[in-house]
């Protein structure tokens, strides 16, 4: 499979049954429990409230990956940005350009929407994903530290 054999398109609510298993696998990758019913509800709410943009990757008619963008803004730049919160490629489809195709689709969408930038974070140990990001032009932030407060 090459990038040319991968079709990427924006998902709609009608794609929910295709998306849920991938989303659930993504969560399991990050050591979360399998919760397909809850995943379906979460994703349905994102579609119904127009709170995210999801792209699906297909090869040979099968869905093999997805990425999800959440809209946000930069107060300093007074401009729209997107948080690329989720990116997942099915294990059997990895190392074949699927992740790059999804990232390119997200970037094209961001440009069309007039966004200033896309931002993402990944686990420090996820060297494979980091290599993909850097290979296609993403830059690691060397200015800001990320903090979290559990609520």
Secondary structure, 3 states (H helix, E strand, C coil): CCHHHCEEEECCHHHHHHHHHHHHHHHHHCCCCCCHHHHHHHHHHHHHCCCCEEEEEEECCEEEEEEEEEEEEECCCCEEEEEEEEEEECHHHCCCCHHHHHHHHHHHHHHHCCCCEEECCCCCCCHHHHHHHHHCCCCCCCCCCCCCCCC
